[in-house]
Structures are given as C-alpha cells and as structure tokens.
C-alpha cells in the first residue's frame, strides 16, 4: 500500500524562524495505518508549495485538527528521508493535502489515540 492512501492526523504544529528569513511551520502527523507512525513536514512561507498548505496552517493556529490524505513521504534516491533528531519520516511538502475532515484538534487527537489503542 502506498502511503498516499493512508490518512494522517495533524497532532501538533510549531512555527519557528528560518535561518534564511521568514517562518517555517513544522507540522506533526500520526497515522493509525502505520501503527501510530509519527511524521513531520516543514512548510516555508516563502516557497511556492505554501499555497497548498496555507489554509491548513491558518486553521491549525485556531486549534483545528485535520484528517488529511494524499500525503507522501519525502524521498531522495527512492529512500525515505527522516527528521534528523527523531528519525521520524518526513512528509513531502510538495504534496497537495486533501482534507478528509476537520475537528477541534484536542478532540481529534484524543479520538486518534483511542482508535490506535483498540487496534
């Protein structure tokens, strides 16, 4: 199964300053299909792909959570790339996320972990 067929739950987001100027948003995802796999993506407000993510980032800042699909792992030479500090896979920021549904982030994360515990 291709990871783009999985649904991913947004569980956290953090904004930080880029060393090149502007801001970068680090979005953390989890997928029950991957046994609770945690993944990240980094969205730079100065990049063209920001347009695919800006409405999600805006609503994440308002404590909305999302169930997203159409997200693939970032790959180099067909190898999945990982976040340096945690070895968690990176979601390719060039993907065009598809919103399956939205919910208050706290409630969404609680539901996700209950579903994961039942597996």
Buried (B, 14 or more C-beta within 10 A) or exposed (E): EEBEEBBBBBBBBEEEEEEEEEEBBBBBBBBBEBEBBBBBBBBBBEBEBBEBBEEBBEBBEEEBBBBBBBBBBBEEEEEBBBBEEEEBBBBBBEBEBEEEEBBEBEEBBEBBBEEBEEE
